[in-house]
Structure formats: structure tokens, C-alpha cells
Amino acid sequence: MVTELGLGAMDTPHSPEAAATIEAALGAGINFIDTAREYEGSEFLLGQVLRARANADVYLASKTFRHTADGAQRDVDRSLSILGVERIALYQLHDISTPEAWAEVMAPDGALEGLQIAQYRGLIDHIGVSTHNTALAREIIMSDAFSSVMLEYSAFFTETAPLIDLAVEHDVGVIVMRPVGGSGRTSNMRRRLSEGYDGLLTPSNLLRYVLSNPGVTVAIPGARYPSRIAENVATATSLEPMDEATKRALAAEAAAHFYD
């Protein structure tokens, strides 16, 4: 079973403490790490760390931007080679956010078929999708073709809450990207905190907001430093579910700072 707190490893390679950050996540018990073929240096970094750790207990998730069966299968093979593993727990169709992209990946000889072949070959365990289109996400979930869907969800972006409920009804796992609003907003929050801000809008409370939703399978905040891993783990391990009144207040404050 995956931990409710995972790691989004898109930006991690661009840190002087990249390897230490991955080590900190694994050492803290985080066992779900999301990457992608297109995340510069991410699969390579993970491969380096995992090769140095015998039998690491981790579920890896990667993604392909390819929309054809052949392209998706080639990406799976590349991921396996770079990560240095024989099998990947979850492989996702990356950013399926337009009707055209959806039609392409679902067509005969589309990327879904390619991932199904990789699954049949024993190279991947599960197939998922990431999307930024809430209307299309409903269709993706209701297709019953995928084990998981990756959605943006946070106090900054509450529109996907009904989709999380729908995913639960269809037994589709929910991976939450940008649970603390994205790196730009996080930097601004930390600046305000350093200036004496003591309100609700903090990275810790934003993570609590997401983890308080029982339909969320795993949240994957990004991290570039071990200290950020430690902060996220502290929030998750001492989690007190957020009540509805506090959620509404946090969402209202997040809306006021949406463009910060």
C-alpha cells in the first residue's frame, strides 16, 4: 500500500541536495515517488539513488507524453533502463487535457494500447492518467480504463473535489499534484511567514487540507531539499483532519492570494 504522503520529483534534480532529498524521503518512509520521461534529470536521479539502495521499498510512477502505442512502449523501455528497475508500479498518460489528446490515446494503436501491452509483458503494474481538464477528468474516471487519475487539488483549487468523490465511486485511485499550490506560491508563503505572518495560509495547513479528504490516495508535493521532506512528513504523521469550517476559511484566504 502506498503512503498517503508521496513525493513529486519534477523539480528535485535541480537542487544541490537532490540525491539527499530522495534519500530523506525514502528514509522517512515515503514509498511513492512520481516522475516522468519529460522531467529533466528526474528518472536519472531516481535511478542513481535506487541503484545505491538495495531492495528499496518504493512504488515508482512515471509518465509518457506519447500518444501512440509504439511511442508509449518505447518510453516504458527507456524508463526501465534509466530507473534501473525491472518493473514500474504505475505508468501514466501525461497531461491528457484536450479532447484531441484523449481521442488519440484511446484510439486503436493509441498510447493506452501500448501501455496495456507493457502491462501484459509484466513491465508495469498499473495504468493511470494525469489531466488538467476537469470536464475531461470526469470522462477519464468513468471510462473505467485506468487504475488512477492525477488531478490538481488544494485550497487554491477546490473544483476537483467532486471528481475525487467520483473516482472513489469507480475505484480509481486519486493522486493529487500541487497540493500546496505549486512552487511559486509556496515561496511567497514562506516569505510572508518570515515577515511575521501568522494566518491560516501555510504549506502545512495546505497539506492538511488535502490529506483530510478521505478520497485522496496520495498527495505528491514537490521537494528540492531534505528539510522540505521533514516538514511534510511532520505534517502527515501528526495529522489532525481539518474541519469543514477551517477548510472554508483556508480556501477563502487562498482565493484572496490566488495570483500571488
C-alpha positions in Angstrom: 0.0 0.0 0.0 1.3 3.5 -0.9 1.8 6.1 1.8 -0.7 8.9 1.8 2.3 11.3 1.5 4.4 10.8 -1.6 6.9 12.9 -3.5 6.6 14.7 -6.8 10.2 14.6 -8.2 9.8 17.0 -11.1 12.0 19.8 -9.6 14.1 17.7 -7.3 17.0 17.2 -9.8 17.5 21.0 -10.0 18.8 21.2 -6.4 22.3 20.9 -5.0 20.8 18.5 -2.5 18.8 16.4 -5.0 20.1 13.0 -4.0 19.9 13.8 -0.3 16.3 14.8 -0.8 15.3 11.5 -2.4 17.3 9.7 0.4 15.4 11.7 3.0 12.1 10.7 1.5 12.9 7.1 1.4 14.4 7.2 4.9 11.3 8.8 6.3 9.1 6.0 4.9 7.7 7.8 1.9 7.1 4.9 -0.6 5.5 6.6 -3.6 7.6 8.8 -6.0 6.2 10.3 -9.1 8.4 11.2 -12.1 8.1 11.4 -15.9 10.1 10.9 -19.0 9.9 14.7 -19.7 11.0 15.8 -16.2 14.6 16.7 -16.9 17.0 14.5 -14.9 14.3 13.1 -12.7 14.4 9.5 -13.7 18.2 9.6 -13.9 18.4 10.9 -10.3 16.0 8.3 -9.0 17.9 5.6 -10.8 21.2 6.7 -9.2 19.7 6.7 -5.7 17.9 3.4 -6.1 20.9 1.6 -7.5 22.7 2.5 -4.4 19.9 1.3 -2.1 19.4 -2.5 -2.4 15.7 -3.5 -2.3 14.3 -0.1 -1.7 10.6 -0.3 -0.7 9.2 2.2 -3.2 6.4 2.4 -5.7 7.6 4.4 -8.8 5.2 6.2 -11.1 6.3 7.6 -14.4 4.6 9.1 -17.4 4.7 9.4 -21.2 3.7 12.3 -23.4 3.5 9.9 -26.4 0.0 9.3 -27.9 0.8 6.2 -29.9 1.2 2.6 -28.9 4.8 2.4 -30.2 5.8 5.7 -28.6 4.4 4.7 -25.2 6.1 1.3 -25.2 9.4 2.9 -26.1 9.1 5.3 -23.2 8.4 2.4 -20.8 11.5 0.7 -22.0 13.6 3.9 -21.6 12.2 4.5 -18.1 13.0 0.9 -17.0 16.6 1.3 -18.2 17.2 4.8 -16.7 15.5 3.9 -13.4 17.4 0.6 -13.2 14.3 -1.4 -12.3 12.6 -4.4 -13.9 9.1 -3.3 -13.3 7.3 0.1 -12.7 4.3 0.2 -10.4 2.3 2.9 -12.3 2.8 4.3 -15.8 0.6 7.3 -16.7 -0.6 9.1 -19.8 0.8 12.5 -19.3 -1.4 15.6 -19.4 -4.3 14.3 -21.3 -6.1 17.7 -21.2 -7.8 18.2 -24.5 -10.5 16.1 -26.3 -8.0 15.6 -29.2 -5.3 14.1 -26.9 -8.0 11.9 -25.3 -9.1 10.6 -28.6 -5.6 9.9 -29.8 -4.5 7.9 -26.7 -7.8 5.9 -26.7 -7.8 5.1 -30.4 -6.6 1.7 -31.9 -2.8 1.8 -31.7 -3.0 4.7 -29.2 -0.9 5.1 -26.1 -3.4 3.2 -23.9 -3.0 0.2 -26.0 0.8 0.5 -25.8 0.7 0.6 -22.0 -1.7 -2.3 -21.9 0.9 -4.3 -23.9 3.6 -3.2 -21.5 1.4 -4.4 -18.7 0.8 -7.7 -20.4 4.6 -8.1 -20.7 5.0 -7.6 -17.0 6.8 -4.3 -17.3 4.3 -2.1 -15.5 1.7 -3.0 -12.9 -1.0 -0.3 -13.3 -2.0 2.4 -15.9 -3.1 5.9 -15.0 -3.7 9.4 -16.4 -2.8 12.9 -15.4 -5.0 15.7 -16.6 -5.6 19.5 -16.0 -9.1 19.4 -17.6 -11.8 18.9 -15.1 -14.5 18.1 -17.7 -12.3 15.6 -19.3 -11.3 14.1 -16.0 -14.9 13.0 -15.4 -14.8 11.1 -18.7 -11.5 9.6 -17.9 -12.7 8.3 -14.5 -16.0 7.0 -15.9 -14.2 5.1 -18.7 -13.1 2.5 -16.1 -9.9 2.0 -18.2 -7.4 3.4 -15.6 -6.3 2.5 -12.1 -5.6 6.1 -11.2 -6.1 9.7 -12.1 -3.8 12.6 -11.2 -5.6 15.8 -10.5 -4.7 19.2 -9.1 -6.5 19.7 -5.8 -5.8 22.2 -3.0 -7.3 25.1 -1.1 -6.3 27.1 -4.1 -8.0 24.7 -6.5 -11.1 23.2 -5.0 -13.0 22.5 -8.2 -11.8 18.9 -8.4 -13.4 17.8 -5.1 -16.4 16.3 -6.8 -14.1 14.4 -9.1 -12.4 12.8 -6.2 -15.7 11.6 -4.9 -16.5 10.2 -8.4 -13.1 8.4 -8.5 -13.8 6.7 -5.2 -17.2 5.5 -6.6 -15.3 4.0 -9.6 -12.5 2.5 -7.5 -10.0 4.8 -9.2 -7.0 6.0 -7.1 -6.5 9.7 -6.8 -3.0 11.3 -7.0 -3.0 14.9 -6.0 -0.5 17.2 -7.7 0.3 20.7 -6.4 -1.3 20.0 -3.0 0.4 23.1 -1.6 -0.3 25.3 -4.6 2.9 25.0 -6.6 6.4 26.2 -6.0 5.8 29.9 -6.8 3.0 30.2 -4.2 5.0 28.1 -1.7 7.9 30.6 -2.0 5.6 33.5 -1.4 4.0 31.8 1.6 7.4 31.2 3.1 8.3 34.9 2.5 5.2 36.0 4.3 5.9 33.7 7.2 9.5 35.1 7.5 7.9 38.5 7.7 5.7 37.5 10.7 2.5 36.3 9.0 0.6 34.0 11.4 -2.6 33.3 9.5 -4.1 30.0 8.1 -2.4 30.1 4.7 0.7 28.0 5.3 2.3 25.0 3.5 1.5 22.8 6.4 -2.2 23.7 6.5 -2.5 23.3 2.8 -1.1 19.8 3.0 -3.5 19.1 5.9 -6.4 20.3 3.7 -5.6 17.8 1.0 -4.8 14.9 3.4 -8.1 15.5 5.2 -10.0 14.4 2.2 -10.5 10.6 2.6 -10.8 10.1 -1.2 -7.2 11.2 -1.8 -4.9 8.2 -2.3 -1.6 10.0 -2.2 -0.5 13.7 -2.3 2.8 14.4 -4.1 4.2 17.8 -3.0 7.5 18.6 -4.7 10.6 19.0 -2.7 14.2 20.1 -3.5 15.7 19.9 -0.1 15.6 17.3 2.8 14.2 20.0 5.1 11.0 20.2 3.0 10.6 16.4 3.2 11.0 16.6 7.0 8.3 19.4 7.2 5.9 17.4 5.0 6.4 14.2 7.0 5.9 16.0 10.3 2.5 17.3 9.0 1.4 13.9 7.7 2.5 12.0 10.8 0.8 14.4 13.2 -2.3 14.9 11.0 -5.4 16.1 12.6 -8.2 16.2 10.0 -9.3 19.7 9.2 -12.9 20.5 10.0 -15.2 22.0 7.3 -15.2 25.5 8.8 -11.4 25.7 8.8 -11.4 24.3 5.2 -13.7 27.0 4.1 -11.7 29.7 5.8 -8.4 28.4 4.3 -10.0 28.2 0.8 -11.2 31.8 1.2 -7.8 33.0 2.1 -6.2 31.0 -0.7 -8.6 32.6 -3.1 -7.5 36.1 -1.9 -3.9 35.1 -2.7 -4.6 33.1 -5.9 -2.5 35.3 -8.1 0.4 35.9 -5.6 
